[in-house]
């Protein structure tokens, strides 16, 4: 079972706030930064995926509109 992001940060913060060992404190700081960077990377990937999906949607709309325009130009649509 993997602990939540919040639980991990709380443990590391307790080490920083209440620990006497400077090496452990530095390790906890580094781990928090590593985890934060990991979350940032995941968020960036999600944003890139969202942007790609929007672009795909725009392309699909454009293709549908173009198809419709061609059908109208060819008088292939029964609009009534």
C-alpha positions in Angstrom: 0.0 0.0 0.0 1.4 3.4 -1.0 0.9 6.3 1.3 -0.8 9.5 0.0 1.2 12.5 -1.1 -0.1 14.4 2.0 1.0 11.6 4.4 4.5 11.5 2.9 4.9 15.3 3.2 3.6 15.3 6.7 6.2 12.6 7.7 9.0 14.6 6.1 7.9 17.8 7.6 7.9 16.2 11.1 11.5 15.1 10.5 12.5 18.6 9.5 10.6 20.3 12.3 11.5 18.0 15.2 14.5 16.0 14.1 18.0 16.5 15.5 19.9 14.9 12.7 20.8 17.5 10.0 21.5 14.8 7.4 18.0 13.4 7.9 16.5 16.9 7.7 18.4 17.5 4.4 17.2 14.2 3.1 13.6 15.0 3.9 13.9 18.4 2.2 15.3 16.7 -0.9 12.6 14.1 -0.9 9.9 16.7 -0.7 11.4 18.6 -3.7 11.7 15.3 -5.6 8.0 14.5 -5.0 7.0 18.0 -5.9 8.9 17.8 -9.2 7.3 14.4 -9.9 3.8 15.9 -9.3 4.7 18.9 -11.5 5.8 16.6 -14.3 2.5 14.6 -14.1 0.6 17.9 -14.2 2.5 19.0 -17.2 1.8 15.7 -19.0 -1.9 16.1 -18.2 -1.9 19.7 -19.5 -0.1 18.6 -22.7 -2.6 15.8 -23.1 -5.5 18.2 -22.6 -4.0 20.6 -25.2 -3.6 17.7 -27.7 -7.2 16.6 -27.1 -8.4 20.2 -27.7 -6.3 20.3 -30.9 -7.8 17.0 -32.0 -11.3 18.3 -31.3 -10.6 21.5 -33.3 -9.3 19.4 -36.2 -12.3 17.1 -36.1 -14.6 20.2 -36.2 -12.7 21.7 -39.1 -13.0 18.4 -41.0 -16.7 18.2 -40.3 -17.3 21.8 -41.4 -15.2 21.3 -44.6 -17.1 18.1 -45.4 -20.4 20.0 -44.9 -19.2 22.9 -47.1 -18.2 20.5 -49.9 -21.6 18.8 -49.7 -23.4 22.1 -49.9 -21.2 23.2 -52.9 -22.0 19.9 -54.6 -25.7 20.4 -53.8 -25.7 17.0 -52.1 -27.6 18.1 -49.0 -31.3 18.0 -48.7 -31.7 21.0 -46.3 -35.5 20.9 -46.4 
